[in-house]
């Protein structure tokens, strides 16, 4: 699993990518012309302390790892959390279901 790390990589996907919304996640997807998918995860500081934000990132990475073999290759994908209320009701199963719903709809 390759990740997006640079600010300009995030900006390109956020500006030119297509957005999809789930119950707790917002996902931006843009074609990258490569033979692999790259992901980026951004969680705002106002959504919780570092422990909470890191736990959410781990859950998103694990849910993505499970669904990745079923996805087409060649996309940059950014995952964002929607709101503080969504973080409070978030658990791994919610993220997994949300991710599967969004990615199956967004990547054909």
C-alpha positions as CSV (number, residue, x, y, z in Angstrom):
1,X,0.0,0.0,0.0
2,X,1.5,3.3,-1.1
3,X,0.6,6.5,0.5
4,X,0.3,10.2,-0.5
5,X,2.6,12.3,1.7
6,X,3.2,15.6,0.1
7,X,0.8,18.6,0.4
8,X,0.7,19.1,-3.4
9,X,-0.4,15.5,-3.9
10,X,-3.3,16.0,-1.5
11,X,-4.3,19.3,-3.2
12,X,-4.4,17.8,-6.7
13,X,-6.7,15.0,-5.5
14,X,-8.9,17.3,-3.5
15,X,-9.3,19.9,-6.3
16,X,-9.5,17.6,-9.3
17,X,-10.8,14.4,-7.8
18,X,-14.4,13.3,-7.5
19,X,-16.0,13.2,-4.0
20,X,-18.1,10.5,-2.5
21,X,-19.8,10.6,0.9
22,X,-20.7,7.9,3.4
23,X,-22.1,7.9,6.9
24,X,-18.8,8.8,8.6
25,X,-16.2,9.3,5.8
26,X,-15.7,11.6,2.8
27,X,-13.6,10.2,0.0
28,X,-11.9,11.9,-2.9
29,X,-10.8,9.7,-5.8
30,X,-8.7,10.7,-8.9
31,X,-7.1,8.6,-11.5
32,X,-3.3,8.7,-11.3
33,X,-2.2,6.8,-14.5
34,X,-0.1,4.3,-12.6
35,X,-0.5,0.6,-12.0
36,X,-1.2,0.9,-8.3
37,X,-3.5,2.8,-5.9
38,X,-2.1,5.4,-3.5
39,X,-4.0,6.5,-0.4
40,X,-4.0,9.5,1.9
41,X,-5.7,9.9,5.3
42,X,-6.4,13.3,6.8
43,X,-8.1,13.7,10.2
44,X,-8.6,17.2,11.6
45,X,-7.2,18.0,15.1
46,X,-10.6,19.2,16.2
47,X,-12.0,15.7,15.9
48,X,-10.1,14.4,18.9
49,X,-6.8,13.9,20.6
50,X,-3.9,12.1,18.9
51,X,-4.8,8.7,20.3
52,X,-8.3,8.9,18.8
53,X,-7.1,10.3,15.4
54,X,-4.4,7.5,15.2
55,X,-6.9,4.8,16.0
56,X,-9.2,6.1,13.2
57,X,-6.3,6.1,10.8
58,X,-5.4,2.5,11.7
59,X,-9.1,1.4,11.2
60,X,-9.2,3.1,7.8
61,X,-5.9,1.5,6.7
62,X,-7.0,-1.9,7.8
63,X,-10.4,-1.7,6.2
64,X,-8.7,-0.5,2.9
65,X,-6.2,-3.4,3.1
66,X,-9.1,-5.9,3.3
67,X,-11.0,-4.4,0.2
68,X,-7.9,-3.5,-1.9
69,X,-7.6,-6.8,-3.9
70,X,-11.2,-6.2,-5.2
71,X,-10.4,-2.7,-6.5
72,X,-9.2,-1.5,-9.9
73,X,-5.7,-0.1,-9.9
74,X,-4.6,3.4,-10.9
75,X,-6.3,5.8,-8.4
76,X,-5.3,8.3,-5.8
77,X,-7.7,8.1,-2.8
78,X,-8.0,10.5,0.1
79,X,-10.1,9.6,3.2
80,X,-11.5,12.4,5.4
81,X,-13.7,12.2,8.5
82,X,-16.9,14.1,8.2
83,X,-17.6,15.6,11.7
84,X,-17.0,15.2,15.4
85,X,-20.4,13.6,15.8
86,X,-19.4,10.9,13.3
87,X,-16.2,10.2,15.2
88,X,-18.1,9.6,18.4
89,X,-20.3,6.9,16.8
90,X,-17.4,5.5,14.8
91,X,-16.1,1.9,15.2
92,X,-14.2,-0.4,12.9
93,X,-17.3,-2.1,11.4
94,X,-18.9,1.3,10.6
95,X,-15.7,2.4,8.8
96,X,-15.4,-1.0,7.0
97,X,-19.0,-0.8,5.7
98,X,-18.7,2.9,4.7
99,X,-15.4,2.3,2.9
100,X,-16.8,-0.7,1.0
101,X,-19.9,1.2,-0.1
102,X,-18.0,4.3,-1.2
103,X,-15.1,2.5,-3.0
104,X,-17.4,0.1,-4.9
105,X,-19.5,3.1,-6.0
106,X,-16.5,5.3,-6.8
107,X,-14.1,2.9,-8.5
108,X,-15.7,0.9,-11.4
